[in-house]
Amino acid sequence: MKKHSVLVVDDEAHIQELLAYNLESQGYLVTCAESGEQALALARSRTFDAILLDLMLPHVDGLTVCRKLRGEPATKSVPIIMITAKAEEADVVVGLKLGADDYLTKPFSPKVLLARIEALLRRKEVEKDATTASDMAVISVHDLMIDPGKHLVYHNEAPIELSATEFQVLRVLADKPGWVLSRQQILDGVHGDNYAITDRAVDVQVVSLRKKLGPAGRYIETVRGVGYRLKE
């Protein structure tokens, strides 16, 4: 059975050691980086199944690293979990907008960390299986075309670049056009049941999704006090 590889990016040696110890004890292959520059060099030179990225890095910070990784074809779909000691919600919001998949605030439980990684890797495997399936039906809603098999979205035949999480949010909504889905239902559809992440993350992904969809963003409606729906 293949061992999953994880890149741990943190400038604090004791945090690196703690993360590496917990991951390696569960069979992961771990590589550590102590700076943003080193993280980018490693991510560009080899393939990782997931990246744990501290936001507070010297010189090139974690948000910059995330933005650069999401902007390069070879790394744009690698799951990224942000790690931050900051309590400010703004840092989390910016990171999610840049394409990070999840976040953890220090201090955190190793068990929670492992659960988050496992959930992201399961989702990645599902997406990988989907891309090889020949019977994945294309979803057409209004002038949007969503191709789950190819992981592509088109508006009036023009391609739209979405992060993996944004694509899954759109697909969950498009699977049931006209239905009002709560934030928890969207989370469950994107990440699986009992995924420990806040409702705020859904709001951030929807805001970013609407922006990227341009005029088609109006199809995603907010139902106050309930959640979101995609117009029929």
Residue frames as qw, qx, qy, qz and C-alpha x, y, z in Angstrom:
[[0.000, 0.888, 0.461, 0.000, 0.00, 0.00, 0.00],
 [0.406, 0.551, -0.022, 0.729, 1.37, 3.40, -1.01],
 [0.389, -0.536, -0.410, 0.628, 2.44, 5.72, 1.80],
 [0.162, 0.919, 0.280, 0.226, 1.17, 9.27, 1.49],
 [0.559, 0.063, -0.142, 0.815, 3.76, 12.03, 1.51],
 [0.180, -0.924, -0.337, 0.010, 3.27, 15.23, 3.50],
 [0.436, 0.410, -0.155, 0.786, 5.26, 18.46, 3.39],
 [0.439, -0.761, -0.398, 0.263, 5.39, 20.16, 6.80],
 [0.361, 0.550, -0.010, 0.753, 6.25, 23.87, 6.62],
 [0.488, -0.853, -0.179, -0.053, 7.02, 25.57, 9.94],
 [0.364, 0.701, -0.396, 0.467, 9.97, 27.64, 11.17],
 [0.508, -0.596, 0.463, -0.415, 9.73, 26.32, 14.73],
 [0.313, 0.346, -0.884, -0.023, 11.80, 23.15, 15.13],
 [0.230, 0.002, 0.860, -0.455, 9.70, 21.72, 17.98],
 [0.658, 0.377, 0.214, -0.616, 6.50, 22.10, 15.92],
 [0.555, 0.480, -0.602, -0.315, 8.16, 20.37, 12.98],
 [0.115, 0.245, -0.942, 0.196, 9.25, 17.51, 15.23],
 [0.438, 0.148, 0.662, -0.590, 5.81, 17.16, 16.81],
 [0.696, 0.453, -0.036, -0.556, 4.02, 17.10, 13.47],
 [0.466, 0.468, -0.730, -0.174, 6.55, 14.74, 11.91],
 [0.108, -0.169, 0.920, -0.336, 6.37, 12.36, 14.87],
 [0.560, 0.260, 0.539, -0.572, 2.57, 12.14, 14.78],
 [0.678, 0.530, -0.209, -0.465, 2.41, 11.76, 11.02],
 [0.352, 0.458, -0.814, -0.056, 5.20, 9.20, 10.76],
 [0.294, -0.095, 0.859, -0.408, 3.62, 7.14, 13.56],
 [0.673, 0.400, 0.417, -0.463, 0.59, 6.78, 11.27],
 [0.736, 0.181, 0.573, 0.310, 2.65, 5.73, 8.26],
 [0.385, 0.917, 0.092, -0.036, 3.07, 9.03, 6.44],
 [0.711, 0.127, 0.056, 0.690, 6.28, 10.02, 4.69],
 [0.153, -0.948, -0.205, 0.192, 7.23, 13.44, 6.02],
 [0.567, 0.302, 0.026, 0.766, 9.48, 16.15, 4.59],
 [0.276, -0.809, -0.332, 0.399, 10.05, 19.36, 6.55],
 [0.392, 0.539, 0.109, 0.738, 10.74, 22.93, 5.42],
 [0.382, -0.532, -0.422, 0.627, 11.52, 25.87, 7.70],
 [0.009, 0.451, -0.071, -0.890, 10.92, 28.73, 5.29],
 [0.622, 0.606, 0.257, -0.425, 8.60, 29.75, 2.49],
 [0.341, 0.695, -0.541, -0.329, 11.42, 29.67, -0.04],
 [0.119, -0.281, 0.952, -0.005, 12.37, 26.13, 0.94],
 [0.544, 0.312, 0.683, -0.374, 8.73, 25.02, 0.84],
 [0.586, 0.684, -0.041, -0.432, 8.27, 26.35, -2.69],
 [0.203, 0.593, -0.751, -0.209, 11.48, 24.69, -3.89],
 [0.272, -0.087, 0.947, -0.145, 10.47, 21.32, -2.42],
 [0.576, 0.460, 0.522, -0.430, 6.88, 21.50, -3.72],
 [0.527, 0.717, -0.229, -0.395, 8.17, 22.28, -7.21],
 [0.145, 0.556, -0.810, -0.118, 10.77, 19.51, -7.20],
 [0.093, -0.030, -0.995, 0.033, 8.63, 16.58, -6.07],
 [0.487, -0.387, -0.482, -0.617, 5.03, 15.50, -5.58],
 [0.062, -0.046, 0.752, -0.655, 3.31, 15.69, -2.19],
 [0.206, -0.466, -0.834, -0.214, -0.10, 14.36, -1.25],
 [0.297, -0.880, -0.362, -0.075, -0.72, 17.16, 1.26],
 [0.391, 0.391, -0.261, 0.791, 0.96, 20.28, 2.66],
 [0.442, -0.758, -0.416, 0.241, 0.76, 21.58, 6.23],
 [0.404, 0.505, 0.051, 0.761, 1.59, 25.27, 5.92],
 [0.344, -0.600, -0.394, 0.606, 2.30, 27.65, 8.79],
 [0.250, 0.894, 0.289, 0.232, 1.23, 31.20, 7.94],
 [0.247, -0.949, 0.191, 0.049, 3.83, 32.96, 10.10],
 [0.882, 0.069, 0.134, 0.446, 7.03, 32.28, 8.18],
 [0.290, -0.680, 0.166, 0.653, 10.08, 34.56, 7.83],
 [0.100, -0.294, 0.561, 0.767, 10.63, 36.43, 4.55],
 [0.399, -0.071, -0.629, -0.663, 8.10, 34.62, 2.32],
 [0.449, -0.098, 0.596, -0.659, 5.01, 34.08, 4.48],
 [0.356, 0.147, 0.922, -0.040, 2.53, 31.23, 4.28],
 [0.482, 0.681, 0.367, -0.412, -0.14, 33.19, 2.43],
 [0.275, 0.726, -0.453, -0.438, 2.35, 34.03, -0.31],
 [0.157, -0.247, 0.945, 0.145, 3.41, 30.38, -0.51],
 [0.457, 0.398, 0.756, -0.247, -0.23, 29.31, -0.80],
 [0.445, 0.764, 0.056, -0.465, -0.92, 31.83, -3.56],
 [0.151, 0.619, -0.679, -0.364, 2.13, 30.75, -5.55],
 [0.266, -0.060, 0.962, 0.019, 1.33, 27.03, -5.20],
 [0.483, 0.544, 0.613, -0.309, -2.24, 27.58, -6.34],
 [0.370, 0.795, -0.129, -0.463, -0.99, 29.52, -9.34],
 [0.074, 0.515, -0.800, -0.299, 1.18, 26.70, -10.70],
 [0.784, 0.100, -0.394, -0.470, -0.29, 23.74, -12.64],
 [0.575, 0.159, -0.783, 0.179, 1.82, 21.11, -10.85],
 [0.208, -0.072, -0.732, 0.645, 0.75, 22.19, -7.36],
 [0.328, -0.215, -0.069, -0.917, -2.63, 23.88, -7.76],
 [0.762, -0.275, -0.366, -0.458, -4.60, 20.82, -6.63],
 [0.507, 0.059, -0.741, 0.436, -2.38, 19.64, -3.74],
 [0.498, -0.745, -0.426, -0.124, -4.43, 19.80, -0.50],
 [0.290, 0.389, -0.371, 0.792, -3.19, 22.59, 1.79],
 [0.525, -0.710, -0.466, 0.058, -3.98, 22.88, 5.49],
 [0.136, 0.716, -0.227, 0.646, -3.01, 26.23, 6.98],
 [0.657, -0.438, -0.486, 0.375, -1.57, 26.31, 10.49],
 [0.108, 0.662, -0.060, 0.739, -1.65, 29.57, 12.38],
 [0.380, -0.272, -0.628, 0.622, -1.08, 30.84, 15.89],
 [0.106, -0.096, -0.011, -0.990, -3.09, 33.95, 15.14],
 [0.198, 0.416, 0.788, -0.409, -6.57, 34.31, 16.52],
 [0.286, 0.461, -0.074, -0.837, -7.62, 36.83, 13.86],
 [0.695, 0.397, 0.584, -0.135, -10.27, 35.45, 11.55],
 [0.404, 0.826, -0.162, -0.357, -9.00, 37.65, 8.72],
 [0.078, -0.556, 0.792, 0.240, -5.92, 35.47, 8.16],
 [0.472, 0.134, 0.870, -0.045, -8.06, 32.37, 7.81],
 [0.528, 0.712, 0.335, -0.319, -10.41, 34.13, 5.39],
 [0.244, 0.791, -0.437, -0.351, -7.54, 35.32, 3.19],
 [0.232, -0.349, 0.897, 0.140, -5.98, 31.85, 3.17],
 [0.528, 0.352, 0.762, -0.130, -9.23, 30.18, 2.14],
 [0.465, 0.809, 0.079, -0.350, -9.75, 32.76, -0.59],
 [0.088, 0.703, -0.640, -0.299, -6.27, 31.98, -1.90],
 [0.752, 0.238, -0.533, -0.305, -7.25, 28.33, -2.25],
 [0.030, -0.288, 0.882, -0.373, -6.26, 26.60, 1.00],
 [0.519, -0.235, -0.747, -0.342, -8.51, 23.65, 1.78],
 [0.665, -0.618, -0.419, -0.007, -8.61, 23.85, 5.57],
 [0.130, 0.675, -0.395, 0.609, -6.99, 25.42, 8.61],
 [0.722, -0.442, -0.481, 0.229, -5.95, 24.68, 12.18],
 [0.093, -0.862, 0.189, -0.461, -5.23, 27.17, 14.94],
 [0.542, 0.147, -0.670, 0.485, -2.39, 26.46, 17.37],
 [0.170, -0.306, 0.937, -0.006, -2.52, 24.72, 19.76],
 [0.774, 0.110, -0.249, -0.572, -4.39, 21.80, 18.19],
 [0.800, -0.229, 0.530, -0.162, -4.89, 18.14, 18.91],
 [0.068, -0.377, 0.829, 0.408, -2.75, 15.70, 16.87],
 [0.355, 0.309, 0.881, -0.045, -5.88, 13.56, 16.50],
 [0.373, 0.787, 0.283, -0.402, -7.75, 16.46, 14.89],
 [0.079, 0.690, -0.523, -0.495, -4.82, 17.12, 12.57],
 [0.201, -0.126, 0.940, 0.245, -4.71, 13.49, 11.44],
 [0.389, 0.534, 0.722, -0.206, -8.48, 13.46, 10.92],
 [0.299, 0.812, -0.010, -0.502, -8.29, 16.57, 8.75],
 [0.019, 0.528, -0.727, -0.438, -5.51, 15.11, 6.59],
 [0.290, 0.108, 0.949, 0.068, -7.30, 11.80, 6.20],
 [0.403, 0.677, 0.507, -0.349, -10.49, 13.59, 5.13],
 [0.246, 0.780, -0.275, -0.505, -8.66, 15.65, 2.53],
 [0.075, -0.363, 0.871, 0.323, -6.86, 12.62, 1.13],
 [0.393, 0.337, 0.849, -0.103, -10.12, 10.66, 0.92],
 [0.396, 0.781, 0.224, -0.427, -11.66, 13.52, -1.02],
 [0.108, 0.672, -0.567, -0.465, -8.67, 13.64, -3.35],
 [0.240, -0.083, 0.951, 0.174, -9.00, 9.91, -4.04],
 [0.427, 0.575, 0.650, -0.254, -12.70, 10.31, -4.81],
 [0.310, 0.823, -0.098, -0.467, -11.91, 13.13, -7.23],
 [0.058, -0.490, 0.787, 0.370, -9.18, 11.04, -8.84],
 [0.358, 0.203, 0.911, 0.017, -11.59, 8.13, -9.31],
 [0.406, 0.723, 0.395, -0.396, -14.13, 10.52, -10.78],
 [0.188, 0.739, -0.385, -0.520, -11.71, 11.77, -13.42],
 [0.039, -0.269, 0.912, 0.307, -11.19, 8.23, -14.67],
 [0.429, 0.367, 0.782, -0.263, -14.87, 7.32, -14.75],
 [0.094, 0.085, 0.628, 0.768, -16.35, 7.34, -18.23],
 [0.170, -0.593, -0.735, -0.282, -19.98, 7.63, -17.09],
 [0.194, -0.441, -0.385, 0.787, -19.71, 10.89, -15.11],
 [0.226, 0.754, 0.569, 0.238, -22.64, 12.96, -16.30],
 [0.227, 0.176, 0.008, 0.958, -22.08, 16.58, -17.24],
 [0.062, -0.671, -0.625, 0.394, -24.34, 18.93, -15.24],
 [0.153, 0.348, 0.310, 0.872, -25.93, 21.83, -17.10],
 [0.143, -0.720, -0.566, 0.375, -27.64, 24.60, -15.13],
 [0.160, 0.910, 0.054, -0.379, -28.60, 27.82, -16.93],
 [0.601, 0.754, -0.259, 0.049, -25.52, 28.75, -18.98],
 [0.296, -0.657, 0.685, -0.108, -23.15, 26.82, -16.70],
 [0.908, 0.166, -0.367, -0.113, -21.70, 23.46, -17.63],
 [0.438, -0.645, 0.593, -0.202, -20.06, 21.40, -14.88],
 [0.814, 0.294, -0.495, -0.079, -18.00, 18.39, -15.92],
 [0.713, -0.610, 0.313, -0.149, -17.26, 16.29, -12.78],
 [0.960, 0.090, 0.129, 0.231, -15.20, 13.77, -14.73],
 [0.603, 0.490, -0.036, 0.629, -12.82, 16.39, -16.09],
 [0.433, -0.587, -0.333, 0.598, -13.19, 18.70, -13.08],
 [0.208, 0.094, 0.269, 0.936, -14.01, 21.65, -15.34],
 [0.149, 0.708, 0.549, -0.418, -16.60, 24.44, -15.29],
 [0.250, 0.200, 0.448, 0.835, -17.70, 26.52, -18.28],
 [0.187, 0.664, 0.425, -0.586, -19.85, 29.64, -18.51],
 [0.560, 0.764, 0.022, -0.320, -21.16, 30.20, -22.03],
 [0.917, 0.333, -0.047, 0.213, -18.44, 27.77, -23.16],
 [0.228, 0.762, -0.427, 0.431, -15.69, 29.87, -21.54],
 [0.734, -0.152, -0.591, 0.299, -13.64, 27.91, -18.95],
 [0.349, -0.825, 0.130, -0.424, -13.58, 29.12, -15.34],
 [0.496, 0.284, -0.700, 0.428, -10.67, 28.36, -13.04],
 [0.658, -0.619, 0.001, -0.430, -11.87, 27.14, -9.62],
 [0.103, -0.482, 0.816, -0.301, -10.04, 25.69, -6.65],
 [0.306, -0.070, -0.947, -0.067, -10.83, 22.09, -5.72],
 [0.005, 0.356, 0.736, -0.576, -13.05, 23.18, -2.82],
 [0.326, 0.378, -0.003, -0.867, -14.89, 25.82, -4.87],
 [0.403, 0.126, -0.740, -0.524, -15.58, 23.23, -7.56],
 [0.232, -0.207, -0.939, 0.150, -17.01, 20.81, -5.00],
 [0.149, 0.385, 0.482, -0.773, -19.23, 23.48, -3.44],
 [0.417, 0.322, -0.291, -0.799, -20.64, 24.35, -6.88],
 [0.380, 0.044, -0.875, -0.296, -21.13, 20.70, -7.72],
 [0.051, -0.268, -0.855, 0.440, -22.98, 20.01, -4.44],
 [0.295, 0.439, 0.254, -0.810, -25.35, 22.90, -5.17],
 [0.415, 0.336, -0.509, -0.675, -25.74, 21.92, -8.84],
 [0.126, -0.032, -0.991, -0.040, -26.62, 18.34, -7.95],
 [0.050, -0.591, -0.779, 0.206, -29.86, 19.67, -6.41],
 [0.069, 0.213, 0.176, 0.959, -30.82, 22.88, -8.23],
 [0.437, -0.514, -0.314, -0.668, -33.55, 24.78, -6.46],
 [0.746, -0.459, -0.463, 0.135, -32.93, 22.99, -3.15],
 [0.165, -0.862, 0.288, -0.383, -31.88, 25.04, -0.17],
 [0.836, -0.010, -0.449, 0.314, -28.84, 23.42, 1.43],
 [0.502, -0.863, 0.039, 0.044, -27.62, 24.33, 4.89],
 [0.130, 0.815, -0.561, 0.062, -23.96, 25.10, 5.42],
 [0.550, -0.361, 0.743, -0.126, -23.56, 21.77, 7.17],
 [0.842, 0.361, 0.391, -0.087, -25.12, 19.90, 4.25],
 [0.518, 0.819, -0.245, 0.026, -22.69, 21.65, 1.90],
 [0.187, -0.692, 0.686, -0.123, -19.77, 20.75, 4.17],
 [0.741, -0.085, 0.653, -0.132, -20.89, 17.13, 4.31],
 [0.795, 0.575, 0.186, -0.057, -21.20, 17.05, 0.52],
 [0.354, 0.845, -0.389, 0.100, -17.73, 18.53, 0.03],
 [0.033, 0.606, -0.738, 0.293, -15.75, 16.84, 2.80],
 [0.544, -0.121, -0.830, 0.023, -17.87, 13.97, 4.13],
 [0.578, -0.700, -0.344, -0.240, -19.86, 13.63, 7.34],
 [0.685, -0.692, -0.089, 0.207, -18.60, 15.08, 10.61],
 [0.623, 0.362, -0.050, 0.692, -15.84, 17.16, 9.02],
 [0.406, -0.716, -0.321, 0.468, -14.67, 19.59, 11.68],
 [0.308, 0.140, 0.196, 0.920, -14.64, 22.99, 9.98],
 [0.097, 0.447, 0.438, -0.774, -16.63, 26.15, 10.64],
 [0.414, 0.723, 0.552, -0.025, -19.66, 27.46, 8.75],
 [0.004, -0.870, 0.142, 0.472, -17.63, 30.58, 8.08],
 [0.334, -0.304, 0.729, 0.515, -15.48, 28.58, 5.66],
 [0.381, 0.505, 0.751, 0.189, -18.56, 27.85, 3.53],
 [0.137, 0.926, 0.238, -0.260, -19.42, 31.56, 3.36],
 [0.198, -0.700, 0.447, 0.520, -15.88, 32.39, 2.25],
 [0.377, -0.005, 0.820, 0.430, -15.93, 29.73, -0.48],
 [0.316, 0.704, 0.635, 0.033, -19.32, 30.94, -1.76],
 [0.024, 0.914, -0.016, -0.404, -18.15, 34.57, -1.91],
 [0.235, -0.509, 0.648, 0.516, -15.05, 33.53, -3.86],
 [0.398, 0.255, 0.845, 0.249, -17.11, 31.22, -6.10],
 [0.280, 0.841, 0.429, -0.175, -19.58, 33.97, -6.99],
 [0.046, -0.833, 0.276, 0.477, -16.73, 36.30, -7.89],
 [0.280, -0.304, 0.788, 0.456, -15.05, 33.76, -10.16],
 [0.382, 0.450, 0.799, 0.111, -18.34, 32.85, -11.86],
 [0.053, 0.006, 0.260, 0.964, -18.85, 36.50, -12.85],
 [0.483, -0.091, -0.166, -0.855, -22.39, 37.16, -14.12],
 [0.686, -0.151, -0.676, -0.222, -23.30, 33.54, -13.36],
 [0.219, 0.065, -0.720, 0.655, -22.55, 34.15, -9.69],
 [0.438, -0.121, 0.137, -0.880, -26.09, 35.50, -9.31],
 [0.718, -0.093, -0.593, -0.353, -27.41, 31.95, -9.69],
 [0.506, -0.137, -0.733, 0.434, -26.15, 31.13, -6.19],
 [0.343, -0.681, -0.164, -0.626, -28.74, 32.55, -3.83],
 [0.132, 0.135, -0.731, 0.656, -28.42, 33.14, -0.10],
 [0.533, -0.555, -0.525, -0.363, -31.41, 31.98, 1.90],
 [0.071, -0.584, 0.432, -0.683, -31.07, 33.98, 5.08],
 [0.597, -0.374, 0.491, -0.513, -30.93, 31.88, 8.22],
 [0.957, 0.094, 0.214, -0.169, -30.80, 28.61, 6.25],
 [0.669, -0.234, 0.528, 0.468, -28.02, 28.36, 3.67],
 [0.119, 0.495, -0.453, -0.732, -27.61, 28.52, -0.11],
 [0.719, 0.356, 0.595, -0.056, -29.24, 27.24, -3.27],
 [0.170, -0.172, 0.590, 0.771, -28.53, 27.24, -6.99],
 [0.532, 0.371, 0.100, -0.754, -31.44, 28.66, -8.98],
 [0.669, 0.243, 0.700, 0.065, -33.28, 26.13, -11.10]]
